[in-house]
Amino acid sequence: MENQKIDSFLALKGDYFPSSKISIIREKLAAASDAKSDIVHFYEYKNPTVMLIVSIFIGQLGIDRFMLGDIGLGVLKLITGGGCGIWWLVDLFTVQDRAREYNFKKLIEVLW
């Protein structure tokens, strides 16, 4: 992939990934074929801000966990009512980082 395309991708979607992993993403994209780079551009990444909003309003039901692929923990959070509110409160502070890690893992899976 060309450097210009990599820069434009990171300018548009850079906030969706952990800042500590941007150099790894840049290296993987540079080595990717054009077919894989097209998939990367059109893949639907989870927006960390939207995940925070979901967590604020319906996080006690475990919806944020379901959206990030944590089905077991989502069910547990649903059953316990967000861990009586404590687990929900902790997730408010961690949901954006978990969304960025989720996006990074999905990106690496596509590029693998």
N, C-alpha and C positions, 0 to 999 in steps of 0.2 A: 504494500500500500504506500502511496506517496505521502511525503511529509505534510503537504498542504491538506490532504484529506484527513490525516491523523490530527492535525491541529484544529481543523474545523469540527471534527467529532468531539474532541476534548473541550473545545469552547462551548459546544452545545450541551454535552452530557457530562462534563467533568465533575459537576456537583453531585452527580448520582453515584459516584465512586469514592472510596476512601482516598484522601489526599496522599497518604503514604504509599499507595499502590499505583499512582499515575505513571511512574517510570516503567513499571512492569507492563502496564497496559500499552504504553507507547512502544515498547519492545515487541510485544506480541502482535500488535497491529502492523508494525513494520514488516514482520515476517509472514503475515497472513496473505493468502491468495485473494484475488479480486472477488471471487465468489463468496468467500467467508466474510470479507469486509462489507459486502452488500448486506449480508444477513445481520451483521453487527449493527449497521446503521439503522435497519428497520425493526430491530428487536424492541419490544415494549419493556422498558426498564421501570422499576418501581420508583416513583418520585418520593424522596425522603420527607418532604413537607406534607404531601398528601397522606403519607403513612402516619405522621404525627397528628394530623387532624382526625384521621380515622381512629387512632389510639385514644385521643381525647374524648371523642363522642361515643364510640362503641367499643372501646378497648376492654371494658369489663366483660364483654361477651366473647373475647378472644379472637375477634375478627382480624385484628392486626397480625396475630400469630398465624391464622389460617392463610392470610394473604402472602406471608413470607415463607410458607411451606412448612411451618412447625405445627403439623396437624395434631399430634399428641398433646403438645403443650397448649394448643388452642382449645382442645376439648377439656383439659384439666382446668384451664382458666375460666372456661364457660361454666363448668360445674361448680367451681368455688367462688364464682362471682368476682373474678379478678383477684383471687386470694384475699377475700374480704377487703379489697381496695388497696392492699399493700403492693401486690404484684402489679396491679394496674399503674400505681404511682411510679414504681421502678421502671416499668416499660415506657412511661412517658419520656424518661430521660435517655433511654437506650434504643428506642425504635428507629431513629434516624440512622444511627451507626449500623444497626442490624440490616436496614434496607440497603445501605451502601455496600455492605459485605455480601448481601444476597445478589445485588447487581454485579459485583465483581466476580462472584462464583459463576453466575450465568454467562458472563462474557467469556471467561476462561473456558467454560464448557463448549461454547460455540466455536471458539478459536482452536480448540484441541484437535 
